[in-house]
Amino acid sequence: QVQLVESGGDLVQAGGSLRLSCAASKSILSLFYMRWYRQAAGNQRELVARIERNGATYYVDSVKGRFTISKDIANNTMYLKMNNLKPEDTAVYYCMCSSAYGDAWGQGTQVTVAS
């Protein structure tokens, strides 16, 4: 089973940028898809973006045009570039992946956007 570790979360001012990383312990080449979720305090976890095996991407409406999901197969890493951050983007961000062996989740990384 693949293990995932997120990094890159930080405190940033509104309008700023961050890049989150999700490092996998094994090759991500055969994964069905990889996703970024986030969970704000008191809220349910929500899907933010996903990237399929073929590279196709999807974004929740609230982040379209501001966030970019990508993956580096050579380095077994997925990224989430976040621009023009807003206070409502404040949350713990989790990466997950799906493979023939099941789903795996990272431990989360905190993103805090100050107004």
C-alpha positions in Angstrom: 0.0 0.0 0.0 1.4 3.4 -0.9 2.0 6.0 1.8 1.4 9.7 1.3 3.1 12.7 3.0 1.9 16.2 2.5 4.0 19.3 3.0 4.0 23.0 2.1 1.2 24.3 4.4 1.8 27.6 6.0 0.3 30.9 7.2 0.0 33.3 4.3 -1.7 36.7 3.7 -4.8 36.9 1.5 -3.8 37.2 -2.1 -0.6 35.1 -1.5 0.4 31.8 -2.9 1.5 28.4 -1.7 2.5 25.1 -3.3 1.5 21.9 -1.5 3.3 18.7 -2.2 2.2 15.1 -1.7 5.1 12.6 -1.8 4.2 9.0 -2.4 6.3 6.1 -1.1 5.9 4.2 -4.4 5.5 4.9 -8.1 2.4 6.9 -8.9 2.4 5.8 -12.5 -0.2 3.1 -12.0 -2.5 5.0 -9.6 -6.1 5.4 -10.9 -6.2 9.0 -9.7 -4.9 11.4 -7.0 -6.9 14.0 -5.2 -6.6 17.0 -2.9 -9.2 17.4 -0.2 -9.6 20.1 2.5 -11.4 20.3 5.8 -12.0 23.5 7.5 -12.8 23.6 11.2 -16.4 22.5 11.8 -16.9 21.6 8.1 -17.0 18.3 6.2 -14.0 17.3 4.1 -14.5 18.5 0.6 -12.8 17.6 -2.7 -10.7 20.4 -4.1 -9.1 18.9 -7.1 -8.2 15.6 -8.7 -5.9 14.4 -11.4 -6.5 11.2 -13.3 -4.0 8.7 -14.5 -4.2 10.2 -18.0 -3.6 13.7 -16.6 -7.1 15.0 -16.9 -8.0 17.4 -14.1 -11.0 18.5 -12.2 -11.5 21.5 -9.8 -14.3 22.5 -7.4 -15.8 25.8 -8.6 -14.5 27.8 -5.7 -10.9 27.2 -6.7 -11.1 27.2 -10.5 -8.7 29.7 -12.0 -6.7 30.0 -8.8 -5.5 26.4 -8.0 -3.5 24.1 -10.3 -3.1 20.4 -9.6 -0.2 18.5 -11.2 2.0 15.5 -10.8 5.6 14.6 -11.3 5.8 10.9 -12.1 9.6 10.8 -12.0 9.5 12.0 -8.4 6.3 10.3 -7.3 4.9 13.6 -6.2 1.6 15.4 -6.7 1.3 19.2 -6.3 -1.3 21.8 -5.6 -0.3 25.3 -6.6 -2.6 27.8 -4.9 -2.7 31.4 -6.1 -4.7 34.4 -4.9 -5.5 32.7 -1.6 -8.6 33.8 0.3 -9.4 33.4 4.0 -12.0 30.9 3.1 -9.3 28.6 1.8 -8.1 28.1 5.3 -8.2 24.4 6.1 -6.2 21.2 6.6 -5.4 19.9 3.1 -5.2 16.2 2.5 -4.0 14.2 -0.4 -5.3 10.8 -1.3 -4.9 8.3 -4.0 -6.6 5.2 -5.4 -5.0 2.1 -6.7 -5.8 -1.6 -7.3 -4.8 -2.1 -3.6 -7.3 0.5 -2.3 -7.2 4.1 -1.1 -4.5 5.9 0.8 -4.5 9.2 2.7 -1.9 11.6 3.9 -1.9 13.1 7.4 -2.8 16.6 6.2 -1.0 20.0 6.1 -2.5 23.2 7.6 -3.1 26.2 5.3 -4.1 29.4 7.1 -4.9 32.5 5.1 -5.0 35.7 7.1 -7.2 38.6 5.9 
